[in-house]
Amino acid sequence: MSFSLFLPVALALVMFGLGLTLTGADLRRVARSPKAAAITLACQMLVLPVVGFGLVLLFDLPAELAVGAMLLAASPGGSSASLFSHLAGGDVALNIAVTALNSVLALVTLPIVVDLSMTYFLGAGKEIGIQADKLAQVFAGVLVPVGLGMWVRHRYSGWAQRMAGPVKVAAIVVLFVVVTTAVVTQWTVFVAHLGGVGLLALLFCVCCLVIGYLVPRAFRVAREQAIASAMEIGIHNGVLAIAVAVSVLGSPTMAIPAAVYGIVMNFPTAVAAWLFGRGRR
């Protein structure tokens, strides 16, 4: 199976695992207390693309890598955010619900950010066109597995709860395989720009974690929900970003920022989880 064919399967598995942990009660809980979710989503959709754009200009990345970095900035939260949030003492239910909601909203926001980025960095008339049918296929690979996972959780609750852990482990393994494959297939580009892209990815993750925690706290959101927001904003769906870069935009080079981010984001996120957990104790 080629990398481009493996990506939809990998993305579906990751999102099915998310669906297994999501219930209607989680969504209703967020609907009853929408403040934290609204702030998190606003930061994700409005603030992070601006932060990503500033970092791209600061590091003066080549055009395709710049678009790839903006694609990463516009991607929704990753499913592992709930795991780090649990370790840090965050509101895991908020993570799960916001990840699902953000994945739906990204249907609109992600193409807008990517299209504007391609126009700015590649120049008018030189864009790598977004193929609507392929983009729809990618997001169907996000929403359908989540819905299927939720149905399984509702219909076969005991089995779903037993399988949630193994499926999450499998999703982490799949994420590792996707990131590694993206790096290997573009090894020359990866090595040539590792310093700039790696440092940008590290700073972007740190900025996301700080913004994700401090902005909700400034609006007097509870600490547990602010921690969940930090993890939600700090951890992006790298598999989705890579899938869009490779399958929709046809540019493996654009997948490099997401692949590098998938490696380096674990370090500041683990430190943040430890600090949050230490503060709770």
SENURO-737438 format. One record per residue (C-alpha): residue number from 1; residue in three letters; chain; x, y, z. Coordinates in steps of 0.05 Angstrom, whole numbers, plus 5000, padded with zeros to 4 digits. Example, Ala and Ser with C-alpha at 12.3 -4.5 7.8 and 13.67 -1.06 7.14 Angstrom:
BEGIN
k,r,c,u,v,w
1,ALA,A,5246,4910,5156 $
2,SER,A,5273,4979,5143 $
***
This chain:
BEGIN
k,r,c,u,v,w
1,MET,A,5000,5000,5000 $
2,SER,A,5029,5068,4979 $
3,PHE,A,5034,5125,5028 $
4,SER,A,4977,5164,4995 $
5,LEU,A,4931,5104,5000 $
6,PHE,A,4952,5089,5072 $
7,LEU,A,4937,5160,5096 $
8,PRO,A,4860,5156,5093 $
9,VAL,A,4862,5090,5131 $
10,ALA,A,4908,5120,5184 $
11,LEU,A,4864,5182,5191 $
12,ALA,A,4801,5140,5197 $
13,LEU,A,4831,5097,5252 $
14,VAL,A,4853,5158,5292 $
15,MET,A,4784,5190,5286 $
16,PHE,A,4747,5125,5301 $
17,GLY,A,4786,5121,5366 $
18,LEU,A,4763,5192,5382 $
19,GLY,A,4691,5172,5368 $
20,LEU,A,4695,5113,5416 $
21,THR,A,4709,5162,5473 $
22,LEU,A,4655,5212,5454 $
23,THR,A,4583,5209,5478 $
24,GLY,A,4523,5253,5469 $
25,ALA,A,4530,5272,5543 $
26,ASP,A,4598,5303,5527 $
27,LEU,A,4568,5347,5473 $
28,ARG,A,4510,5367,5517 $
29,ARG,A,4557,5384,5573 $
30,VAL,A,4595,5432,5528 $
31,ALA,A,4529,5461,5504 $
32,ARG,A,4508,5475,5576 $
33,SER,A,4575,5509,5591 $
34,PRO,A,4598,5537,5524 $
35,LYS,A,4646,5591,5549 $
36,ALA,A,4709,5548,5552 $
37,ALA,A,4694,5514,5486 $
38,ALA,A,4679,5580,5451 $
39,ILE,A,4744,5611,5475 $
40,THR,A,4784,5550,5455 $
41,LEU,A,4754,5548,5386 $
42,ALA,A,4763,5623,5376 $
43,CYS,A,4837,5616,5394 $
44,GLN,A,4844,5556,5348 $
45,MET,A,4811,5588,5288 $
46,LEU,A,4831,5661,5294 $
47,VAL,A,4893,5668,5337 $
48,LEU,A,4935,5609,5317 $
49,PRO,A,4937,5624,5242 $
50,VAL,A,4962,5694,5259 $
51,VAL,A,5016,5664,5305 $
52,GLY,A,5035,5614,5251 $
53,PHE,A,5040,5668,5198 $
54,GLY,A,5085,5710,5243 $
55,LEU,A,5132,5652,5255 $
56,VAL,A,5134,5634,5181 $
57,LEU,A,5154,5706,5165 $
58,LEU,A,5205,5706,5221 $
59,PHE,A,5239,5642,5197 $
60,ASP,A,5232,5661,5123 $
61,LEU,A,5213,5591,5101 $
62,PRO,A,5211,5571,5027 $
63,ALA,A,5142,5578,4997 $
64,GLU,A,5117,5506,5000 $
65,LEU,A,5142,5496,5071 $
66,ALA,A,5109,5562,5090 $
67,VAL,A,5043,5538,5064 $
68,GLY,A,5053,5472,5100 $
69,ALA,A,5065,5510,5165 $
70,MET,A,5001,5549,5155 $
71,LEU,A,4964,5484,5140 $
72,LEU,A,4989,5458,5207 $
73,ALA,A,4967,5521,5243 $
74,ALA,A,4897,5515,5214 $
75,SER,A,4889,5441,5231 $
76,PRO,A,4842,5422,5288 $
77,GLY,A,4865,5391,5353 $
78,GLY,A,4893,5321,5354 $
79,SER,A,4861,5261,5389 $
80,SER,A,4921,5254,5436 $
81,ALA,A,4902,5321,5468 $
82,SER,A,4854,5283,5514 $
83,LEU,A,4911,5237,5537 $
84,PHE,A,4957,5295,5556 $
85,SER,A,4898,5332,5587 $
86,HIS,A,4884,5272,5631 $
87,LEU,A,4956,5269,5654 $
88,ALA,A,4955,5344,5668 $
89,GLY,A,4890,5344,5707 $
90,GLY,A,4848,5377,5652 $
91,ASP,A,4775,5370,5634 $
92,VAL,A,4780,5311,5586 $
93,ALA,A,4707,5314,5566 $
94,LEU,A,4719,5384,5541 $
95,ASN,A,4778,5360,5500 $
96,ILE,A,4739,5304,5468 $
97,ALA,A,4679,5348,5450 $
98,VAL,A,4720,5407,5425 $
99,THR,A,4764,5362,5382 $
100,ALA,A,4701,5335,5348 $
101,LEU,A,4671,5404,5339 $
102,ASN,A,4736,5433,5313 $
103,SER,A,4743,5377,5262 $
104,VAL,A,4675,5397,5234 $
105,LEU,A,4690,5472,5234 $
106,ALA,A,4756,5458,5199 $
107,LEU,A,4715,5439,5137 $
108,VAL,A,4706,5515,5128 $
109,THR,A,4766,5547,5162 $
110,LEU,A,4823,5502,5137 $
111,PRO,A,4810,5513,5062 $
112,ILE,A,4806,5588,5073 $
113,VAL,A,4872,5592,5109 $
114,VAL,A,4907,5546,5060 $
115,ASP,A,4880,5583,4999 $
116,LEU,A,4902,5651,5027 $
117,SER,A,4970,5622,5045 $
118,MET,A,4981,5594,4975 $
119,THR,A,4963,5660,4944 $
120,TYR,A,5010,5698,4990 $
121,PHE,A,5070,5652,4989 $
122,LEU,A,5065,5621,4919 $
123,GLY,A,5038,5682,4883 $
124,ALA,A,4973,5694,4846 $
125,GLY,A,4962,5644,4791 $
126,LYS,A,5016,5597,4819 $
127,GLU,A,4973,5563,4872 $
128,ILE,A,4970,5488,4878 $
129,GLY,A,4895,5483,4870 $
130,ILE,A,4852,5454,4925 $
131,GLN,A,4814,5397,4895 $
132,ALA,A,4744,5400,4926 $
133,ASP,A,4728,5327,4915 $
134,LYS,A,4792,5304,4948 $
135,LEU,A,4784,5353,5006 $
136,ALA,A,4713,5326,5016 $
137,GLN,A,4741,5255,5017 $
138,VAL,A,4792,5274,5070 $
139,PHE,A,4740,5305,5115 $
140,ALA,A,4693,5247,5104 $
141,GLY,A,4750,5206,5131 $
142,VAL,A,4747,5250,5193 $
143,LEU,A,4672,5257,5206 $
144,VAL,A,4647,5188,5185 $
145,PRO,A,4695,5149,5231 $
146,VAL,A,4678,5196,5289 $
147,GLY,A,4604,5184,5278 $
148,LEU,A,4615,5109,5272 $
149,GLY,A,4656,5109,5336 $
150,MET,A,4601,5147,5373 $
151,TRP,A,4548,5098,5347 $
152,VAL,A,4590,5038,5370 $
153,ARG,A,4600,5072,5438 $
154,HIS,A,4524,5082,5444 $
155,ARG,A,4504,5013,5418 $
156,TYR,A,4560,4971,5448 $
157,SER,A,4582,5012,5507 $
158,GLY,A,4619,4958,5545 $
159,TRP,A,4659,4935,5485 $
160,ALA,A,4674,5007,5464 $
161,GLN,A,4702,5024,5533 $
162,ARG,A,4745,4962,5533 $
163,MET,A,4771,4977,5464 $
164,ALA,A,4782,5052,5474 $
165,GLY,A,4851,5040,5504 $
166,PRO,A,4878,4991,5451 $
167,VAL,A,4850,5035,5395 $
168,LYS,A,4884,5096,5424 $
169,VAL,A,4950,5058,5427 $
170,ALA,A,4940,5036,5355 $
171,ALA,A,4926,5108,5336 $
172,ILE,A,4991,5131,5368 $
173,VAL,A,5029,5077,5330 $
174,VAL,A,4994,5099,5265 $
175,LEU,A,5013,5171,5279 $
176,PHE,A,5086,5150,5288 $
177,VAL,A,5084,5111,5223 $
178,VAL,A,5053,5169,5185 $
179,VAL,A,5103,5220,5212 $
180,THR,A,5162,5174,5199 $
181,THR,A,5139,5159,5128 $
182,ALA,A,5129,5232,5113 $
183,VAL,A,5199,5248,5137 $
184,VAL,A,5232,5190,5100 $
185,THR,A,5197,5205,5034 $
186,GLN,A,5221,5277,5037 $
187,TRP,A,5287,5263,5072 $
188,THR,A,5329,5313,5031 $
189,VAL,A,5280,5370,5044 $
190,PHE,A,5274,5349,5117 $
191,VAL,A,5349,5350,5129 $
192,ALA,A,5360,5415,5090 $
193,HIS,A,5308,5453,5130 $
194,LEU,A,5308,5415,5196 $
195,GLY,A,5337,5474,5236 $
196,GLY,A,5287,5525,5213 $
197,VAL,A,5225,5480,5210 $
198,GLY,A,5243,5445,5275 $
199,LEU,A,5253,5509,5315 $
200,LEU,A,5190,5539,5284 $
201,ALA,A,5150,5477,5303 $
202,LEU,A,5178,5479,5374 $
203,LEU,A,5162,5553,5384 $
204,PHE,A,5093,5544,5352 $
205,CYS,A,5076,5489,5402 $
206,VAL,A,5100,5530,5461 $
207,CYS,A,5060,5590,5438 $
208,CYS,A,4998,5547,5429 $
209,LEU,A,5004,5518,5499 $
210,VAL,A,5014,5587,5530 $
211,ILE,A,4957,5619,5491 $
212,GLY,A,4912,5559,5504 $
213,TYR,A,4920,5566,5579 $
214,LEU,A,4927,5641,5592 $
215,VAL,A,4871,5666,5547 $
216,PRO,A,4817,5623,5580 $
217,ARG,A,4844,5641,5649 $
218,ALA,A,4840,5715,5630 $
219,PHE,A,4766,5703,5618 $
220,ARG,A,4760,5668,5686 $
221,VAL,A,4752,5598,5658 $
222,ALA,A,4763,5544,5710 $
223,ARG,A,4835,5517,5715 $
224,GLU,A,4816,5446,5693 $
225,GLN,A,4782,5473,5630 $
226,ALA,A,4841,5521,5616 $
227,ILE,A,4888,5461,5619 $
228,ALA,A,4843,5424,5571 $
229,SER,A,4844,5485,5525 $
230,ALA,A,4920,5488,5528 $
231,MET,A,4926,5415,5507 $
232,GLU,A,4872,5422,5454 $
233,ILE,A,4907,5482,5422 $
234,GLY,A,4977,5456,5433 $
235,ILE,A,4967,5389,5399 $
236,HIS,A,4946,5392,5326 $
237,ASN,A,4920,5336,5282 $
238,GLY,A,4985,5322,5245 $
239,VAL,A,4955,5263,5207 $
240,LEU,A,4901,5308,5178 $
241,ALA,A,4951,5361,5159 $
242,ILE,A,4995,5309,5125 $
243,ALA,A,4935,5278,5090 $
244,VAL,A,4913,5346,5062 $
245,ALA,A,4984,5363,5039 $
246,VAL,A,4995,5296,5004 $
247,SER,A,4925,5275,4981 $
248,VAL,A,4892,5342,4967 $
249,LEU,A,4949,5390,4951 $
250,GLY,A,4994,5338,4919 $
251,SER,A,5055,5365,4955 $
252,PRO,A,5094,5319,5002 $
253,THR,A,5139,5379,5017 $
254,MET,A,5080,5415,5049 $
255,ALA,A,5073,5355,5096 $
256,ILE,A,5143,5367,5126 $
257,PRO,A,5122,5420,5178 $
258,ALA,A,5067,5375,5205 $
259,ALA,A,5114,5315,5206 $
260,VAL,A,5167,5353,5244 $
261,TYR,A,5115,5381,5291 $
262,GLY,A,5090,5310,5305 $
263,ILE,A,5160,5295,5332 $
264,VAL,A,5179,5358,5370 $
265,MET,A,5111,5375,5401 $
266,ASN,A,5116,5317,5449 $
267,PHE,A,5172,5350,5489 $
268,PRO,A,5140,5417,5508 $
269,THR,A,5072,5384,5516 $
270,ALA,A,5100,5332,5564 $
271,VAL,A,5134,5388,5604 $
272,ALA,A,5069,5428,5606 $
273,ALA,A,5030,5366,5629 $
274,TRP,A,5081,5355,5684 $
275,LEU,A,5078,5428,5707 $
276,PHE,A,5002,5429,5706 $
277,GLY,A,4999,5363,5744 $
278,ARG,A,5050,5388,5794 $
279,GLY,A,5010,5451,5805 $
280,ARG,A,4948,5410,5818 $
281,ARG,A,4982,5369,5871 $
***
